[in-house]
C-alpha cells in the first residue's frame, strides 16, 4: 500500500490544510509588513490596553471618545494613530486563529 490516502474526506482535509497554510503564510507576511508600518509611524503604543483599544474592540475616532480612560493620565490619546495599532492586533489575532485551525487539522 502506498502513502496516498484513499478516503475522500482525508483528501479534502489535506487540500483544505494546504489552502489554509498558504492563507496563513500570506497573512503572516501581511502582519509583518503592517507591523513595520505601525512601528515606523510611531503608532506602536497608540492603544494602551490589550486586546482592546481604550476598552473598545474598535479604535476611537476622536479624542473626546476616550477622555475618561485611565491611560490618558500617562499619555495623550492619538486616535489618528490608534487605528493602525488596533488593525494590526486584529490581523495578528486572525493569524493566530488560522494557526490554531492548522494545528487542529494536523492533529486529525
Buried (B, 14 or more C-beta within 10 A) or exposed (E): EEEEEEEEEEEEBEEEBEEBBEBBEEBBEBBEEBBEEBEEEEBBBBBBEEEBBBBBEEBBEEBEBBEEBEBBEEEEBBBBBBBBBBBBBEBBEBBEEBBEBBEEBEEE
